Amino acid sequence: MSDPKPAEGPKPAEGPQPTEGPKPPNGVNPDKDLGAQNLPGQRLDHGEVIGVRRGMFGPNNGGDTTGYGRLVRTVRLPGEAARPYGGWFDEVADELEGALEEQGLVPENAIEKTVVDRGELTFHIAREHLPRVARTLRDDPALRFELCTGVSGVHLPGDKGRELHAVYHLRSITHNRLIRLEVSAPDADPHVPSIVDVYPTNDWHERETYDFFGLVFDGHPALTRIMMPDDWQGFPQRKDYPLGGIPVEYKGARIPAPDQRRSYS
């Protein structure tokens, strides 16, 4: 009887093998890198730290039964990207800066920073220059971002001096491209210029952002609440808005209002 063959180890995978090397720059999604593991896009260790989050859900005034009570996570905004941004991002940035210079505006005064994170391009714009930048992006033949799909409000209480953010999603149907504009304003002065005259479809979106976040869009034709009653106090989607409500009966059980429920972190 012949000796049994020794067990064979795993065969090496065919094709290019992962190699050790520097992490992808500018927050580029490593899924697109053949030498990277299948991980979501990383923000690495650069960027702006605006706070530390403890627990899973935020409240910390009750007993923890979830196991997440000791979770500690740094809240970090992605930092400014360095050129080259990659792909068509550089082309858009060059065209936008050149078009602003032709109008006599120093690009650095209008564009506070450019962020490339998770394969997306965002221009952070000084709020007083937002209408001109939006019109340039819409009308310049090399840019042609004809469609704004709306504005989203963001409240970051830890981002001192710029707690309120408005994020605009612009799409170029001509060039099949998607970018974002972001402007910020402090709680003490929550004013941002309206761009309804550039993108008329933003009419109701700006009203909704005003209704829920308290961002005042100067120049809007009729900035009134769109969801909440006209006499409602406060802005319900701000992070510091207090929970409240009334108890609800369901199948014989009494469900407490949100501000009366037990905290789980």
N, C-alpha and C positions, 0 to 999 in steps of 0.2 A: 504494500500500500504506500503510495507516494505521500510526501509531506504536504499538508494543506498550504495553499497559497496565502501569503500574508495579506491582511486586509489592506485594500487600496485607500489612500487618502482622497480627499476631494480634489477633483480636477481643477486646474486653474481656469478661470473664466476666459473666454475668447474675447478679442477686441481690446481696446485701450483700457489699461488698468488705472484705478485711482492713484494719484501721486500726491505726496505731501507737498504743500506749498503755501503761499500766502492766501489768506482768505479773500474772497472777491471784494473789490473796492466798491464804495458808494452804495452799499446795500443792494447790489445786484442779486437777483434771485439765483442761488447756486444750483437750482434745478436745471438751469440752462447751461451749466458748466459740466462738461463730460468728466472732469476730474473731481467732482464734488459728490458728497453723499446726497441721498434723496431727502433733503431737509427744506423746510420753508425758508423764505428770505430772512437774512439776519441783519439786524441793525448794528451788530458788532458793539464796540465800546465807545463809539463817538456819538455826538448828539448832545441834546440839552436835557438834563435831569430836572424835572419839575415837581417831583414828589416821590413818596414811598407809600405803596399800598399794602395794607396788612389784612389778612383774612381773605376770604373768597368774595364776599358780597358787600364789604364796606362797613356795616354797623359793627360796633364792638362793645355794646352795652348789654350783652346777654350771654347765656351759656352756649358753648360750642359743642354741637353734636355731629358736625360734618367731618371733622378731621382736618379742616383747612384753616383753623383758627391761627396757626403759627406760620402760615404762608406769608412771606415777605417778598414783594416785587417792586423793583424800581420803575417808576413811570418816566420814560425817556422819549423825547421827540427826536426824530431823525435829524441829523446835522446837515450842514451845507455840503453839497457834492463838489468834487473837483473835476475839471475837464481832463480828458475827454469823457463826456457823459455816455457815449455809445449810441450806435444806430443813428436814427433821425433826430434824436434829442439835440445834438449839437447844431444841426441845421436849423431847427426851430429857434433855439436860443440865439444863434447868430442873426437870423432874419429879424427876430423881435428887437434885439438890441440895435441893429442897423436902422430899422424903421423908426425907432424912438429917437435916435440921433438925428435922423433927417427932419424930425419935427422940433429939433432944438432942445430935446430933453436928455439929460445925462442918464444912461441906463441904470447906473448904480443908485441914482436917487429914486427910481421907480421900482426896481427889482431889489428887494431887500436880501433875498437869497434864493438859490435854485437847489431843489432837493430831488435826488433820484433815489427812490426807495421802493423795493419790491417790484422793480421793473416799471415804475410809474414816474412821470415827470410833473413836478409841481413848482410853479413860480409863486414866491411869496411877495406880494405887491404892497407898497405903501398905500394906505387907504385913499389918500388924496389924489393919487394917480390912477386909481382903478378904472374910471370911465375911459380915459385915454388909452390905457393898455388894452382894455376889452375891445374898443373900437378898432385899434390897430390890428389885433388878432383876427377880427372879423373881416376887415376890408383889405388888408395887404394881400396881393395876389399869391405871394409865396407862402402865406400862412393859411388864410381862408378857413378860420374856425367859425363856420356859419351858424352853428347850433350850440346853445347853452341849455343843458338838460336840467338846470335848476341850481339853487343854492342851498347848502346844508349848513345849519348852525352847529357850533361846538362850544361847550363851556368847559374850560380847564381852570378851576379855581387856583391851582398851584402855579399857573403860568402868570406870575405877577406882572402887572402893567399891560397885559394883553390877554385877559381872561376869556374874552369872547372872540370867536373865530367864525368867519364866513368862508365857505369853500364852494367854488364854482367849477362845474364839470363842463368843459368845452370840447366839442367834437367837430373835426373837419370832415365833411362829407366828400369834399373834393380830393383830399389827400389820404382819407381813411386813417386819421390820427386822433388820439384822445389825450388831452392834458388837463391839468387843474390849476386854478388860481386860488390863492388863499390870502385873505386879509385879516387883520386882527385889530381889536379895539379894547381899551380898558373898561372895567365895570363902571368906573366913574364918568366915562365919556363914550357911551355905546353907540357911536354914530359911524355909519359907513355910507358912501354915496350909492344911490340907486343906479342900476344899469338897465332899467326897463326901457329907456329910449334906445339902447343898443340892442338888447335882446328882449323884445316885448313879452315873450313867454315867461319871463321871470316875475311878472306881475304878482301872481298868486303865490309863487315860491317865496318871494320876499315878504309878503304878508304873513305867511305861515312861520317863517323864521323870526319875524318880529313878535308874533303871537306867543311862541313857545320859548324864545330865548331873550327877548327884549332888545334885540339889535334894531336900531332906528335907521332906516334907509332913507337918507335925505334926498328929496327930489322925487320920491315915489308919488304917483298921481292920487292914490287913495290908501294910505297906510293905516288900515284898521284891522282889528282882529278878524280871523277867518274861521277859527274853530271854537275858541272859548267865548263866553258871553262878553259883551262890551265892557261891563263893569267888573270883570274878573280881576282879582288882585294877584300880582306876581306872574312869573313865567314858568310854567310847569316842567319844562325839560332842562332847567338849570340844575346843576349838581347839588346846589344848596337849597333847593326848593323842598319844604318840609312835606313828608308823607302825611296823608290824611284820608278821610273818607267816612263811611258809615258802615256799621255791621250789616251783613247779608245773611239771610236764612236760606239754607239749601238742603233739601231733603231732611228737614227736621233738625239740622245742625245749625249752630250760630257761628258764622265765620267772622272773626274780628276785622275791623278796619286795618289797613296796612300799618298805620302808626301804632297799633295796639298789639301787633303780632310779636311773637317771640323772635329775638335776634339769633342768628345761627353762625356768628363769627366773633 
